[in-house]
Amino acid sequence: MKTYEQIYNYTSILFIILYIITFIGIWRDSPKYLFLLDGVFKIFIGLLLIYIFNPFSPQTITQFHKKIAFYAGISILLSSSLRTYFQKIPVVKTILPKV
């Protein structure tokens, strides 16, 4: 397994754990770290997409590459709409930082 595949897998697991902790409300500071991790993860995915789908490198597209591209599409689609939805909830407004 390549290094970027390991980073992606571990970060995905950490992302899911932070989402669960945020929605359950176990840790008060988790939304702050969740949004920080979300930003870093998006930058990582963007750079990875540029690297993988570079038209000047003859790489074979694997199942992992398809998984990354699918996540990127879902992330772009949902990230702004979910934040907008959650910012409208009064209780969440006080917890989540203004984006």
Stockholm file with secondary structure:
# STOCKHOLM 1.0

chainA/1-99         MKTYEQIYNYTSILFIILYIITFIGIWRDSPKYLFLLDGVFKIFIGLLLIYIFNPFSPQTITQFHKKIAFYAGISILLSSSLRTYFQKIPVVKTILPKV
#=GR chainA/1-99 SS CCHHHHHHHHHHHHHHHHHHHHHHTSCTTHHHHHHHHHHHHHHHHHHHHHHHTCTTSCCCCCHHHHHHHHHHHHHHHHHHHHHHHHHTSHHHHHHSCCC
#=GC SS_cons        CCHHHHHHHHHHHHHHHHHHHHHHTSCTTHHHHHHHHHHHHHHHHHHHHHHHTCTTSCCCCCHHHHHHHHHHHHHHHHHHHHHHHHHTSHHHHHHSCCC
//
